[in-house]
Amino acid sequence: MRPVRRNAFKILLGIAVAIGLTGASCAPAALPVPLAPSGGGSGTQWGQPTVENFDSLGGRWFVYDFPTTSPRRSRDLVSVSGGILKLRGATNATGLDVGSGVSDNEFHQKYGRWEARFRVTSGAGFGVAILLWPENGRWPKDGEVDLVEVPSADRQRAVESIHNGPSNLHTTHGIVRDFTTWHTVAVDWLPSGLTYYVDGQATWNVNNPAYTPTTGQLHLTLQLDECAPTVYGGFIPCRTGGPSAGTVLEVDWVKVYASPPGL
């Protein structure tokens, strides 16, 4: 099963987002200067990235299709048009909200750099997650690296987060942006820790070994999830009222850089 992230920490995090504690961070000391700046100008240090421009989904992307299993996701809500991946959230014929998502079948690796350019329409009941998930499914032991999660209906607040280890150590960092407009998120993952970026600026550094995944390969997933309260525990506020007017996560491109030689 492609990622279903079950953890009680999302409940507390949902409360924090709701009351505006968006600057909180449990991260320890900062990392050294990362190997490369964000935005793709790092070719001589990271090597050339593999770029997905979403001219088509092709065979690279696994499309979720679990419309009756929480969090509900349907392949019918995934499309590519004009070089943009579109993940939609909608209300189905039985009145239940359904989201959508894809995961990268080709690029699973231990350490590296990932980037994604995206925006999302406003609307309650659906939340964005752009994350790295264990290739062999050993969650939380092998970790989870969330480049960004946007649960708020107005899309003005988001979190970067990490899960790691068999006891699910978890830490987060809040950011404030208007995610209804285009932004680029990125993460550098190295044995020494992680550095997160938004629009080319480092936003969060984590170098505590306990929070740094080191035991397995991870791959990218792109998700627009319904609120799924039994799974996410209130992290994504559920809608009230009639059918959803529809929510769309648009992804312009993603880039994957191999890990530096010798790791």
Secondary structure, 3 states (H helix, E strand, C coil): CCCCCCCCHHHHHHHHHHCCCCCCECCCCCCCCCCCCCCCCCHHHHCCCEEECCCCCCCCEEECCECCCCCCECHHHEEEECCEEEEEEEECCCCCEEEEEEEEEEEEECCEEEEEEEEECCCCCEEEEEEEEECCCCCCCCCEEEEEEECCCCCCEEEEEEEECCCCEEEEEEEECCCCCCEEEEEEEECCEEEEEECCEEEEEECCHHHCCCCCCEEEEEEEEECCHHHHCCCCCCCCCCCCCCEEEEEEEEEEECCCCCC
